[in-house]
């Protein structure tokens, strides 16, 4: 499981553009937090470790200006992982916790109240 935290101090607008399905949960915190659960089948553990640590396949990038923050996937396409001529089944579940001081204003768009 991978966790990342995103400082929202001074941020009034949050844009979320992440690969795959994202479960959004509002919470009473001040920061945005991500929780990514990954399961990779038909490959040994070191293959998943390589894609996490070296390729940064599941990393979420931050792009900010004065009052806006955009969260995007480091690898937005995520081609299938292959190991020894086998295409591996990959299950990725991403939960993003957004402070309840924000409200959804559009697809992937959140504004501070």
N, CA, C and O atoms as CSV, one atom per row, in Angstrom:
chain,resi,resn,atom,element,x,y,z
A,1,UNK,N,N,0.850,-1.173,0.000
A,1,UNK,CA,C,0.000,0.000,0.000
A,1,UNK,C,C,0.898,1.239,0.000
A,1,UNK,O,O,1.918,1.290,0.687
A,2,UNK,N,N,0.495,2.220,-0.778
A,2,UNK,CA,C,1.251,3.467,-0.883
A,2,UNK,C,C,0.384,4.597,-0.351
A,2,UNK,O,O,-0.794,4.707,-0.692
A,3,UNK,N,N,0.980,5.433,0.489
A,3,UNK,CA,C,0.285,6.612,1.005
A,3,UNK,C,C,1.042,7.860,0.567
A,3,UNK,O,O,2.272,7.888,0.560
A,4,UNK,N,N,0.281,8.891,0.203
A,4,UNK,CA,C,0.867,10.200,-0.087
A,4,UNK,C,C,-0.004,11.260,0.566
A,4,UNK,O,O,-1.220,11.100,0.677
A,5,UNK,N,N,0.633,12.350,0.999
A,5,UNK,CA,C,-0.090,13.480,1.598
A,5,UNK,C,C,0.172,14.722,0.755
A,5,UNK,O,O,1.262,14.908,0.216
A,6,UNK,N,N,-0.857,15.572,0.653
A,6,UNK,CA,C,-0.770,16.783,-0.160
A,6,UNK,C,C,-1.229,17.971,0.679
A,6,UNK,O,O,-2.369,18.018,1.141
A,7,UNK,N,N,-0.333,18.918,0.868
A,7,UNK,CA,C,-0.614,20.105,1.676
A,7,UNK,C,C,-1.570,21.024,0.924
A,7,UNK,O,O,-1.289,21.427,-0.205
A,8,UNK,N,N,-2.692,21.354,1.543
A,8,UNK,CA,C,-3.687,22.228,0.920
A,8,UNK,C,C,-3.718,23.610,1.559
A,8,UNK,O,O,-4.667,24.368,1.354
A,9,UNK,N,N,-2.686,23.944,2.335
A,9,UNK,CA,C,-2.614,25.262,2.951
A,9,UNK,C,C,-2.551,26.330,1.854
A,9,UNK,O,O,-1.638,26.315,1.029
A,10,UNK,N,N,-3.508,27.247,1.843
A,10,UNK,CA,C,-3.562,28.307,0.846
A,10,UNK,C,C,-4.199,27.898,-0.472
A,10,UNK,O,O,-4.289,28.711,-1.392
A,11,UNK,N,N,-4.642,26.649,-0.576
A,11,UNK,CA,C,-5.253,26.143,-1.810
A,11,UNK,C,C,-6.772,26.294,-1.729
A,11,UNK,O,O,-7.401,25.848,-0.769
A,12,UNK,N,N,-7.351,26.929,-2.753
A,12,UNK,CA,C,-8.805,27.097,-2.829
A,12,UNK,C,C,-9.440,26.201,-3.884
A,12,UNK,O,O,-10.638,25.924,-3.823
A,13,UNK,N,N,-8.640,25.742,-4.859
A,13,UNK,CA,C,-9.173,24.912,-5.942
A,13,UNK,C,C,-8.296,23.677,-6.112
A,13,UNK,O,O,-7.071,23.779,-6.184
A,14,UNK,N,N,-8.936,22.505,-6.175
A,14,UNK,CA,C,-8.235,21.235,-6.335
A,14,UNK,C,C,-8.757,20.538,-7.581
A,14,UNK,O,O,-9.964,20.348,-7.735
A,15,UNK,N,N,-7.840,20.154,-8.476
A,15,UNK,CA,C,-8.185,19.378,-9.676
A,15,UNK,C,C,-7.578,17.994,-9.538
A,15,UNK,O,O,-6.415,17.846,-9.163
A,16,UNK,N,N,-8.377,16.983,-9.845
A,16,UNK,CA,C,-7.936,15.596,-9.723
A,16,UNK,C,C,-8.016,14.940,-11.100
A,16,UNK,O,O,-9.097,14.828,-11.679
A,17,UNK,N,N,-6.865,14.507,-11.621
A,17,UNK,CA,C,-6.789,13.856,-12.928
A,17,UNK,C,C,-5.909,12.619,-12.774
A,17,UNK,O,O,-4.727,12.637,-13.116
A,18,UNK,N,N,-6.502,11.550,-12.256
A,18,UNK,CA,C,-5.745,10.352,-11.913
A,18,UNK,C,C,-6.172,9.172,-12.778
A,18,UNK,O,O,-7.333,9.067,-13.173
A,19,UNK,N,N,-5.217,8.282,-13.069
A,19,UNK,CA,C,-5.488,7.111,-13.900
A,19,UNK,C,C,-6.394,6.132,-13.162
A,19,UNK,O,O,-6.248,5.913,-11.960
A,20,UNK,N,N,-7.325,5.554,-13.901
A,20,UNK,CA,C,-8.195,4.533,-13.333
A,20,UNK,C,C,-9.284,5.102,-12.449
A,20,UNK,O,O,-9.469,6.315,-12.353
A,21,UNK,N,N,-9.995,4.197,-11.809
A,21,UNK,CA,C,-11.090,4.597,-10.921
A,21,UNK,C,C,-10.524,5.135,-9.614
A,21,UNK,O,O,-9.566,4.592,-9.063
A,22,UNK,N,N,-11.131,6.207,-9.132
A,22,UNK,CA,C,-10.708,6.831,-7.876
A,22,UNK,C,C,-11.924,6.943,-6.974
A,22,UNK,O,O,-12.966,7.460,-7.377
A,23,UNK,N,N,-11.781,6.455,-5.754
A,23,UNK,CA,C,-12.841,6.586,-4.756
A,23,UNK,C,C,-12.536,7.834,-3.928
A,23,UNK,O,O,-11.506,7.901,-3.258
A,24,UNK,N,N,-13.426,8.815,-3.975
A,24,UNK,CA,C,-13.242,10.067,-3.238
A,24,UNK,C,C,-13.991,9.974,-1.920
A,24,UNK,O,O,-15.161,9.592,-1.882
A,25,UNK,N,N,-13.311,10.324,-0.846
A,25,UNK,CA,C,-13.942,10.381,0.470
A,25,UNK,C,C,-13.614,11.730,1.091
A,25,UNK,O,O,-12.467,12.177,1.068
A,26,UNK,N,N,-14.633,12.369,1.644
A,26,UNK,CA,C,-14.416,13.617,2.365
A,26,UNK,C,C,-14.141,13.280,3.819
A,26,UNK,O,O,-14.748,12.372,4.386
A,27,UNK,N,N,-13.211,14.030,4.419
A,27,UNK,CA,C,-12.859,13.769,5.811
A,27,UNK,C,C,-12.566,15.075,6.521
A,27,UNK,O,O,-12.495,16.129,5.889
A,28,UNK,N,N,-12.395,15.008,7.848
A,28,UNK,CA,C,-12.257,16.207,8.679
A,28,UNK,C,C,-10.828,16.741,8.751
A,28,UNK,O,O,-10.552,17.618,9.569
A,29,UNK,N,N,-9.918,16.243,7.924
A,29,UNK,CA,C,-8.530,16.687,7.970
A,29,UNK,C,C,-8.288,17.982,7.215
A,29,UNK,O,O,-9.201,18.561,6.625
A,30,UNK,N,N,-7.023,18.427,7.248
A,30,UNK,CA,C,-6.613,19.657,6.560
A,30,UNK,C,C,-5.917,19.385,5.230
A,30,UNK,O,O,-5.899,20.247,4.351
A,31,UNK,N,N,-5.350,18.205,5.079
A,31,UNK,CA,C,-4.606,17.835,3.876
A,31,UNK,C,C,-5.383,16.816,3.062
A,31,UNK,O,O,-6.294,16.167,3.575
A,32,UNK,N,N,-5.024,16.678,1.795
A,32,UNK,CA,C,-5.538,15.580,0.978
A,32,UNK,C,C,-4.582,14.403,1.158
A,32,UNK,O,O,-3.367,14.586,1.229
A,33,UNK,N,N,-5.134,13.210,1.230
A,33,UNK,CA,C,-4.340,11.999,1.407
A,33,UNK,C,C,-4.751,10.974,0.366
A,33,UNK,O,O,-5.928,10.868,0.019
A,34,UNK,N,N,-3.784,10.223,-0.131
A,34,UNK,CA,C,-4.107,9.135,-1.055
A,34,UNK,C,C,-3.668,7.811,-0.449
A,34,UNK,O,O,-2.676,7.726,0.275
A,35,UNK,N,N,-4.444,6.783,-0.773
A,35,UNK,CA,C,-4.144,5.418,-0.344
A,35,UNK,C,C,-4.295,4.539,-1.580
A,35,UNK,O,O,-5.396,4.388,-2.109
A,36,UNK,N,N,-3.195,3.965,-2.036
A,36,UNK,CA,C,-3.205,3.139,-3.241
A,36,UNK,C,C,-2.866,1.704,-2.862
A,36,UNK,O,O,-1.781,1.426,-2.350
A,37,UNK,N,N,-3.812,0.786,-3.120
A,37,UNK,CA,C,-3.599,-0.643,-2.881
A,37,UNK,C,C,-3.374,-1.306,-4.233
A,37,UNK,O,O,-4.181,-1.162,-5.151
A,38,UNK,N,N,-2.263,-2.035,-4.341
A,38,UNK,CA,C,-1.900,-2.667,-5.601
A,38,UNK,C,C,-1.710,-4.155,-5.380
A,38,UNK,O,O,-1.051,-4.579,-4.431
A,39,UNK,N,N,-2.296,-4.941,-6.271
A,39,UNK,CA,C,-2.049,-6.377,-6.295
A,39,UNK,C,C,-1.626,-6.728,-7.712
A,39,UNK,O,O,-2.283,-6.345,-8.680
A,40,UNK,N,N,-0.529,-7.456,-7.825
A,40,UNK,CA,C,-0.017,-7.883,-9.123
A,40,UNK,C,C,0.063,-9.404,-9.112
A,40,UNK,O,O,0.703,-10.001,-8.246
A,41,UNK,N,N,-0.595,-10.015,-10.083
A,41,UNK,CA,C,-0.646,-11.473,-10.166
A,41,UNK,C,C,0.265,-11.958,-11.289
A,41,UNK,O,O,0.548,-11.218,-12.231
A,42,UNK,N,N,0.714,-13.189,-11.185
A,42,UNK,CA,C,1.555,-13.839,-12.202
A,42,UNK,C,C,2.947,-13.223,-12.304
A,42,UNK,O,O,3.584,-13.290,-13.355
A,43,UNK,N,N,3.418,-12.621,-11.209
A,43,UNK,CA,C,4.775,-12.063,-11.179
A,43,UNK,C,C,5.278,-12.075,-9.734
A,43,UNK,O,O,4.485,-11.918,-8.806
A,44,UNK,N,N,6.579,-12.260,-9.534
A,44,UNK,CA,C,7.126,-12.215,-8.171
A,44,UNK,C,C,7.100,-10.798,-7.602
A,44,UNK,O,O,6.956,-9.825,-8.343
A,45,UNK,N,N,7.238,-10.692,-6.291
A,45,UNK,CA,C,7.156,-9.418,-5.590
A,45,UNK,C,C,8.140,-8.367,-6.069
A,45,UNK,O,O,7.835,-7.175,-6.036
A,46,UNK,N,N,9.328,-8.795,-6.518
A,46,UNK,CA,C,10.321,-7.796,-6.945
A,46,UNK,C,C,9.870,-7.032,-8.194
A,46,UNK,O,O,10.337,-5.919,-8.434
A,47,UNK,N,N,8.980,-7.608,-8.981
A,47,UNK,CA,C,8.477,-6.911,-10.172
A,47,UNK,C,C,7.610,-5.733,-9.744
A,47,UNK,O,O,7.766,-4.624,-10.254
A,48,UNK,N,N,6.704,-5.975,-8.812
A,48,UNK,CA,C,5.867,-4.884,-8.302
A,48,UNK,C,C,6.738,-3.828,-7.627
A,48,UNK,O,O,6.523,-2.630,-7.814
A,49,UNK,N,N,7.709,-4.265,-6.851
A,49,UNK,CA,C,8.614,-3.326,-6.178
A,49,UNK,C,C,9.331,-2.440,-7.204
A,49,UNK,O,O,9.488,-1.239,-6.984
A,50,UNK,N,N,9.762,-3.025,-8.313
A,50,UNK,CA,C,10.421,-2.268,-9.380
A,50,UNK,C,C,9.492,-1.189,-9.934
A,50,UNK,O,O,9.909,-0.045,-10.118
A,51,UNK,N,N,8.237,-1.547,-10.201
A,51,UNK,CA,C,7.301,-0.574,-10.766
A,51,UNK,C,C,6.924,0.512,-9.764
A,51,UNK,O,O,6.625,1.639,-10.157
A,52,UNK,N,N,6.937,0.186,-8.481
A,52,UNK,CA,C,6.642,1.193,-7.451
A,52,UNK,C,C,7.836,2.127,-7.253
A,52,UNK,O,O,7.690,3.348,-7.307
A,53,UNK,N,N,9.012,1.552,-7.026
A,53,UNK,CA,C,10.172,2.348,-6.622
A,53,UNK,C,C,10.955,2.946,-7.790
A,53,UNK,O,O,11.372,4.103,-7.725
A,54,UNK,N,N,11.156,2.182,-8.843
A,54,UNK,CA,C,11.989,2.655,-9.952
A,54,UNK,C,C,11.178,3.402,-11.016
A,54,UNK,O,O,11.550,4.499,-11.433
A,55,UNK,N,N,10.089,2.809,-11.441
A,55,UNK,CA,C,9.263,3.407,-12.496
A,55,UNK,C,C,8.284,4.448,-11.962
A,55,UNK,O,O,7.773,5.279,-12.713
A,56,UNK,N,N,8.028,4.391,-10.638
A,56,UNK,CA,C,7.084,5.321,-9.992
A,56,UNK,C,C,5.725,5.298,-10.705
A,56,UNK,O,O,5.099,6.336,-10.921
A,57,UNK,N,N,5.299,4.106,-11.057
A,57,UNK,CA,C,4.071,3.885,-11.821
A,57,UNK,C,C,2.826,4.414,-11.117
A,57,UNK,O,O,1.885,4.856,-11.777
A,58,UNK,N,N,2.808,4.375,-9.793
A,58,UNK,CA,C,1.605,4.735,-9.035
A,58,UNK,C,C,1.736,6.080,-8.318
A,58,UNK,O,O,0.855,6.458,-7.546
A,59,UNK,N,N,2.814,6.793,-8.566
A,59,UNK,CA,C,3.050,8.076,-7.902
A,59,UNK,C,C,2.064,9.132,-8.398
A,59,UNK,O,O,1.728,9.186,-9.581
A,60,UNK,N,N,1.612,9.963,-7.474
A,60,UNK,CA,C,0.732,11.080,-7.802
A,60,UNK,C,C,1.573,12.350,-7.778
A,60,UNK,O,O,2.264,12.637,-6.800
A,61,UNK,N,N,1.501,13.102,-8.867
A,61,UNK,CA,C,2.279,14.332,-9.006
A,61,UNK,C,C,1.442,15.537,-8.613
A,61,UNK,O,O,0.220,15.541,-8.767
A,62,UNK,N,N,2.121,16.561,-8.102
A,62,UNK,CA,C,1.473,17.816,-7.718
A,62,UNK,C,C,1.939,18.927,-8.649
A,62,UNK,O,O,3.131,19.065,-8.921
A,63,UNK,N,N,0.988,19.714,-9.133
A,63,UNK,CA,C,1.307,20.937,-9.879
A,63,UNK,C,C,0.494,22.039,-9.221
A,63,UNK,O,O,-0.737,21.995,-9.209
A,64,UNK,N,N,1.193,23.029,-8.673
A,64,UNK,CA,C,0.467,24.072,-7.942
A,64,UNK,C,C,0.841,25.449,-8.443
A,64,UNK,O,O,1.949,25.695,-8.918
A,65,UNK,N,N,-0.138,26.342,-8.315
A,65,UNK,CA,C,0.151,27.755,-8.462
A,65,UNK,C,C,-0.298,28.402,-7.161
A,65,UNK,O,O,-0.399,27.709,-6.149
A,66,UNK,N,N,-0.564,29.665,-7.146
A,66,UNK,CA,C,-0.847,30.356,-5.883
A,66,UNK,C,C,-1.984,29.732,-5.082
A,66,UNK,O,O,-1.824,29.477,-3.888
A,67,UNK,N,N,-3.122,29.483,-5.712
A,67,UNK,CA,C,-4.284,28.996,-4.958
A,67,UNK,C,C,-4.888,27.724,-5.533
A,67,UNK,O,O,-5.959,27.304,-5.096
A,68,UNK,N,N,-4.220,27.098,-6.509
A,68,UNK,CA,C,-4.744,25.885,-7.134
A,68,UNK,C,C,-3.729,24.755,-7.040
A,68,UNK,O,O,-2.517,24.972,-7.061
A,69,UNK,N,N,-4.262,23.547,-6.934
A,69,UNK,CA,C,-3.424,22.350,-6.921
A,69,UNK,C,C,-4.039,21.340,-7.877
A,69,UNK,O,O,-5.242,21.082,-7.839
A,70,UNK,N,N,-3.193,20.769,-8.740
A,70,UNK,CA,C,-3.638,19.714,-9.655
A,70,UNK,C,C,-2.899,18.441,-9.291
A,70,UNK,O,O,-1.670,18.427,-9.221
A,71,UNK,N,N,-3.648,17.370,-9.060
A,71,UNK,CA,C,-3.077,16.060,-8.789
A,71,UNK,C,C,-3.233,15.213,-10.045
A,71,UNK,O,O,-4.334,15.087,-10.581
A,72,UNK,N,N,-2.130,14.635,-10.513
A,72,UNK,CA,C,-2.175,13.817,-11.724
A,72,UNK,C,C,-1.294,12.584,-11.551
A,72,UNK,O,O,-0.405,12.552,-10.700
A,73,UNK,N,N,-1.552,11.591,-12.358
A,73,UNK,CA,C,-0.790,10.344,-12.303
A,73,UNK,C,C,0.548,10.502,-13.007
A,73,UNK,O,O,0.624,11.085,-14.089
A,74,UNK,N,N,1.597,9.984,-12.391
A,74,UNK,CA,C,2.915,9.976,-13.016
A,74,UNK,C,C,2.888,9.126,-14.287
A,74,UNK,O,O,3.556,9.451,-15.268
A,75,UNK,N,N,2.122,8.047,-14.269
A,75,UNK,CA,C,1.977,7.157,-15.425
A,75,UNK,C,C,0.493,7.067,-15.765
A,75,UNK,O,O,-0.186,6.148,-15.306
A,76,UNK,N,N,-0.023,8.007,-16.564
A,76,UNK,CA,C,-1.467,8.043,-16.809
A,76,UNK,C,C,-1.986,6.930,-17.717
A,76,UNK,O,O,-3.186,6.653,-17.709
A,77,UNK,N,N,-1.119,6.284,-18.499
A,77,UNK,CA,C,-1.579,5.264,-19.444
A,77,UNK,C,C,-1.535,3.869,-18.827
A,77,UNK,O,O,-2.474,3.094,-19.011
A,78,UNK,N,N,-0.501,3.539,-18.121
A,78,UNK,CA,C,-0.315,2.244,-17.458
A,78,UNK,C,C,-0.514,1.057,-18.402
A,78,UNK,O,O,-1.485,0.308,-18.295
A,79,UNK,N,N,0.420,0.913,-19.311
A,79,UNK,CA,C,0.405,-0.259,-20.187
A,79,UNK,C,C,0.493,-1.521,-19.334
A,79,UNK,O,O,1.036,-1.480,-18.230
A,80,UNK,N,N,-0.032,-2.643,-19.829
A,80,UNK,CA,C,0.013,-3.883,-19.042
A,80,UNK,C,C,1.446,-4.266,-18.675
A,80,UNK,O,O,2.374,-4.065,-19.459
A,81,UNK,N,N,1.610,-4.811,-17.492
A,81,UNK,CA,C,2.911,-5.296,-17.029
A,81,UNK,C,C,3.101,-6.707,-17.569
A,81,UNK,O,O,2.213,-7.554,-17.470
A,82,UNK,N,N,4.284,-6.940,-18.145
A,82,UNK,CA,C,4.602,-8.276,-18.657
A,82,UNK,C,C,5.804,-8.811,-17.891
A,82,UNK,O,O,6.756,-8.088,-17.597
A,83,UNK,N,N,5.730,-10.102,-17.576
A,83,UNK,CA,C,6.842,-10.775,-16.904
A,83,UNK,C,C,7.026,-12.137,-17.571
A,83,UNK,O,O,6.125,-12.976,-17.541
A,84,UNK,N,N,8.180,-12.349,-18.164
A,84,UNK,CA,C,8.511,-13.607,-18.837
A,84,UNK,C,C,7.404,-14.062,-19.789
A,84,UNK,O,O,6.867,-15.163,-19.665
A,85,UNK,N,N,7.086,-13.203,-20.722
A,85,UNK,CA,C,6.110,-13.490,-21.779
A,85,UNK,C,C,4.671,-13.600,-21.282
A,85,UNK,O,O,3.784,-13.975,-22.049
A,86,UNK,N,N,4.427,-13.284,-20.024
A,86,UNK,CA,C,3.075,-13.354,-19.466
A,86,UNK,C,C,2.594,-11.950,-19.137
A,86,UNK,O,O,3.314,-11.168,-18.514
A,87,UNK,N,N,1.382,-11.635,-19.555
A,87,UNK,CA,C,0.768,-10.372,-19.159
A,87,UNK,C,C,0.184,-10.566,-17.770
A,87,UNK,O,O,-0.622,-11.470,-17.550
A,88,UNK,N,N,0.585,-9.728,-16.845
A,88,UNK,CA,C,0.187,-9.869,-15.442
A,88,UNK,C,C,-1.108,-9.104,-15.171
A,88,UNK,O,O,-1.306,-7.994,-15.665
A,89,UNK,N,N,-1.975,-9.716,-14.385
A,89,UNK,CA,C,-3.194,-9.024,-13.967
A,89,UNK,C,C,-2.835,-8.078,-12.827
A,89,UNK,O,O,-2.166,-8.465,-11.869
A,90,UNK,N,N,-3.285,-6.846,-12.944
A,90,UNK,CA,C,-2.968,-5.804,-11.970
A,90,UNK,C,C,-4.271,-5.226,-11.426
A,90,UNK,O,O,-5.148,-4.820,-12.189
A,91,UNK,N,N,-4.387,-5.195,-10.113
A,91,UNK,CA,C,-5.550,-4.584,-9.463
A,91,UNK,C,C,-5.066,-3.366,-8.682
A,91,UNK,O,O,-4.215,-3.477,-7.800
A,92,UNK,N,N,-5.626,-2.191,-9.024
A,92,UNK,CA,C,-5.236,-0.947,-8.356
A,92,UNK,C,C,-6.491,-0.299,-7.798
A,92,UNK,O,O,-7.436,-0.019,-8.535
A,93,UNK,N,N,-6.497,-0.065,-6.496
A,93,UNK,CA,C,-7.610,0.629,-5.844
A,93,UNK,C,C,-7.052,1.894,-5.212
A,93,UNK,O,O,-6.187,1.838,-4.338
A,94,UNK,N,N,-7.556,3.032,-5.662
A,94,UNK,CA,C,-7.066,4.329,-5.193
A,94,UNK,C,C,-8.179,5.057,-4.460
A,94,UNK,O,O,-9.258,5.290,-5.003
A,95,UNK,N,N,-7.891,5.410,-3.217
A,95,UNK,CA,C,-8.816,6.235,-2.431
A,95,UNK,C,C,-8.136,7.569,-2.179
A,95,UNK,O,O,-6.968,7.629,-1.793
A,96,UNK,N,N,-8.890,8.639,-2.405
A,96,UNK,CA,C,-8.373,9.984,-2.177
A,96,UNK,C,C,-9.249,10.642,-1.129
A,96,UNK,O,O,-10.458,10.785,-1.309
A,97,UNK,N,N,-8.625,11.040,-0.035
A,97,UNK,CA,C,-9.331,11.708,1.057
A,97,UNK,C,C,-9.148,13.210,0.880
A,97,UNK,O,O,-8.025,13.714,0.872
A,98,UNK,N,N,-10.263,13.916,0.739
A,98,UNK,CA,C,-10.262,15.360,0.529
A,98,UNK,C,C,-10.927,16.011,1.731
A,98,UNK,O,O,-11.971,15.534,2.178
A,99,UNK,N,N,-10.357,17.085,2.268
A,99,UNK,CA,C,-10.975,17.744,3.428
A,99,UNK,C,C,-12.432,18.124,3.152
A,99,UNK,O,O,-12.786,18.522,2.043
A,100,UNK,N,N,-13.263,17.993,4.182
A,100,UNK,CA,C,-14.686,18.316,4.017
A,100,UNK,C,C,-14.931,19.818,3.903
A,100,UNK,O,O,-16.078,20.248,3.779
A,101,UNK,N,N,-13.873,20.615,3.943
A,101,UNK,CA,C,-13.997,22.052,3.680
A,101,UNK,C,C,-14.044,22.336,2.173
A,101,UNK,O,O,-14.200,23.486,1.764
A,102,UNK,N,N,-13.907,21.283,1.344
A,102,UNK,CA,C,-14.014,21.386,-0.108
A,102,UNK,C,C,-15.331,20.763,-0.558
A,102,UNK,O,O,-15.865,19.865,0.093
A,103,UNK,N,N,-15.845,21.261,-1.688
A,103,UNK,CA,C,-17.038,20.661,-2.279
A,103,UNK,C,C,-16.780,20.402,-3.755
A,103,UNK,O,O,-16.012,21.116,-4.401
A,104,UNK,N,N,-17.432,19.372,-4.277
A,104,UNK,CA,C,-17.276,19.022,-5.684
A,104,UNK,C,C,-18.010,20.047,-6.539
A,104,UNK,O,O,-19.175,20.359,-6.292
A,105,UNK,N,N,-17.308,20.571,-7.554
A,105,UNK,CA,C,-17.920,21.566,-8.437
A,105,UNK,C,C,-18.001,21.073,-9.880
A,105,UNK,O,O,-18.608,21.734,-10.722
A,106,UNK,N,N,-17.409,19.945,-10.170
A,106,UNK,CA,C,-17.413,19.375,-11.515
A,106,UNK,C,C,-16.655,18.065,-11.498
A,106,UNK,O,O,-16.189,17.627,-10.446
A,107,UNK,N,N,-16.529,17.436,-12.660
A,107,UNK,CA,C,-15.814,16.165,-12.740
A,107,UNK,C,C,-14.341,16.377,-12.398
A,107,UNK,O,O,-13.602,17.001,-13.160
A,108,UNK,N,N,-13.921,15.855,-11.247
A,108,UNK,CA,C,-12.539,16.002,-10.807
A,108,UNK,C,C,-12.179,17.382,-10.299
A,108,UNK,O,O,-10.998,17.687,-10.134
A,109,UNK,N,N,-13.164,18.220,-10.049
A,109,UNK,CA,C,-12.916,19.598,-9.605
A,109,UNK,C,C,-13.544,19.823,-8.230
A,109,UNK,O,O,-14.690,19.449,-7.982
A,110,UNK,N,N,-12.759,20.448,-7.338
A,110,UNK,CA,C,-13.201,20.705,-5.966
A,110,UNK,C,C,-12.814,22.122,-5.577
A,110,UNK,O,O,-11.723,22.591,-5.901
A,111,UNK,N,N,-13.709,22.791,-4.886
A,111,UNK,CA,C,-13.510,24.186,-4.475
A,111,UNK,C,C,-13.675,24.278,-2.963
A,111,UNK,O,O,-14.565,23.658,-2.380
A,112,UNK,N,N,-12.795,25.070,-2.338
A,112,UNK,CA,C,-12.942,25.292,-0.893
A,112,UNK,C,C,-14.205,26.109,-0.653
A,112,UNK,O,O,-14.483,27.061,-1.383
A,113,UNK,N,N,-14.969,25.738,0.368
A,113,UNK,CA,C,-16.224,26.448,0.701
A,113,UNK,C,C,-15.927,27.787,1.314
A,113,UNK,O,O,-16.849,28.527,1.659
